[in-house]
Amino acid sequence: MAFDEPERSFLSRYRYLVLGVLVVALVGFYVYRSSRPTPVGVVEATAGPAERVLAVSGRTRPQVTVTIVPKSAGQIVSLAKEEGETVRAGELLVQLEADAPRAALDEVGSKITLQQRAVAEAERSFKRIEQLRQQGLATVKEFDAAKFELDQARLSLEGLAASRREVASRLRDNSIVAPVGGVVLARPVDRGQVVGAQTVIYEIAPLADVEVEADIDERYLPEIRDGLKADILVAGRATPLSATLYYVSPKVDPRTGGAKVRLRLDQKIDGLRSGLTADVNLVIERRDQAVTVPRSAILGRGAGARVLTVKDDVVVEQTIRFLEWPSDRVIVLEGLTGGQLLLASPRADLVGENVLPTRDLTALPAGERPRGSDARKAL
């Protein structure tokens, strides 16, 4: 038994020694972790020219819509175009039933032929009476009667000629041609249908007169005015088109809370159809010099807006005032200068902490990377 006590005493001291080493190691690791700078992603406040842009969605639309209606009632025999198809100016669009006006034209033609014979006979009679009158063999009354018959025959012929022109015009009207080139927006009738003088057969949009229409939220209407420039990206086209705003609706739609605006393209684009989706970048303001930062780097709004800057590898909170606008980058009015580094993904618990700033956001752990913005436009 006397020999076991020294052995137990040695084992106890050994366990205490191991435990002490572990405690010292844990304390050292904690101190190391506490003193090691936290890696953070930073972005730079940029100074230079800036634009304030409002991004909205719109669609192309025709400035003018041409409606095709018949001049007289009739039954549709043929329709040359369907909705969405392109038409050329002067191209036949509609053929109405033409049997009745064609028969009327033939009838008038027959009457004209007979009347022409009557005129020729009246002219021969008048010439004969005129010769007899010169020889003293015809009375004044006979001469006047022959002259009257000739004048009446000629007047009747002129009346029939006018009737023929009228019937021929009706016949031509039964063949309706396109007054302008463009694309068919609508065709609300079908073959075989009887149409009247007010029936719309086609609606055509001239391709040369396409504009863009969009809705502007009522919050931004005070900034909208005629003459604003815009870049417009139309679906199916890789190059933006320049345009000028020329119309702002005087009323707000209570259902959408927005007002319609229209923009005219600065250059005519051949083949641009109506109804296409258009992303509109409306330039509200241009500044020669401004400080801009990503919206994601700002904490709070209004008087509580602030950013976390990095100075000598220490995070410092800085109050700012910025111009509220729906974009990825915003204009800072007070509180920052160009070149300052900001936390890209600010966290209030980092204020006063030592950090290791990096501009390579891809090098950060996934949880430390700033989230992307869903906004489609930026300053």
CORGI-V559765 format. One record per backbone hydrogen bond with DSSP energy under -0.5 kcal/mol. NH is the residue of the N-H (numbers start at 1). CO is the residue of the C=O. If there is no record, write none. Layout:
nh;co
NH;CO
NH;CO
This chain:
nh;co
4;1
5;1
6;2
7;3
8;4
9;5
10;6
11;7
12;8
13;9
14;10
15;11
16;12
17;13
18;14
19;15
20;16
21;17
22;18
23;19
24;20
25;21
26;22
27;23
28;24
29;25
30;26
31;27
32;28
33;29
34;30
35;31
36;32
38;354
40;356
42;358
43;342
45;340
46;292
48;290
50;287
51;379
52;285
53;51
54;282
55;53
56;54
56;280
58;278
59;213
60;276
61;211
63;209
66;204
67;65
68;202
69;67
70;196
70;199
74;195
76;193
77;95
78;95
80;93
84;184
85;82
87;182
90;178
91;88
93;176
94;176
95;78
96;94
96;174
97;75
102;98
103;99
104;100
105;101
106;102
107;103
108;104
109;105
110;106
111;107
112;108
113;109
114;110
115;111
116;112
117;113
118;114
119;115
120;116
121;117
122;118
123;119
124;120
125;121
126;122
127;123
128;124
129;125
130;126
131;127
132;128
133;129
134;130
135;131
136;133
137;132
138;132
143;139
144;140
145;141
146;142
147;143
148;144
149;145
150;146
151;147
152;148
153;149
154;150
155;151
156;152
157;153
158;154
159;155
160;156
161;157
162;158
163;159
164;160
165;161
166;162
167;163
168;164
169;165
170;166
171;167
172;168
173;169
174;170
174;171
175;172
176;94
176;174
178;91
182;87
183;205
184;85
185;183
185;203
186;203
189;201
192;76
193;190
195;74
195;193
199;196
201;68
201;199
202;68
203;186
204;66
205;183
206;64
206;204
209;206
210;207
211;61
212;263
213;59
214;261
215;57
216;259
218;257
220;217
221;217
221;218
223;220
224;221
227;245
228;225
230;243
231;281
232;241
233;279
234;232
235;277
237;234
241;232
243;230
244;264
245;228
246;262
247;262
249;260
253;258
254;252
257;253
258;253
259;216
261;214
262;247
263;212
264;244
265;210
266;242
270;268
272;269
273;271
275;60
276;273
278;58
279;233
280;56
280;278
281;231
281;279
282;54
282;280
283;229
283;281
284;52
284;282
285;52
287;50
290;48
291;332
292;46
292;290
293;330
295;328
297;294
298;295
299;306
304;301
305;302
306;299
307;318
309;307
309;316
310;341
311;309
311;314
314;311
315;353
316;309
318;307
320;305
321;334
323;331
324;322
327;325
328;377
330;293
332;291
333;321
333;331
334;321
339;45
340;337
342;43
343;308
344;41
345;41
346;343
350;347
351;348
352;315
353;350
355;313
356;38
357;355
358;40
361;359
363;360
364;361
368;365
369;365
369;366
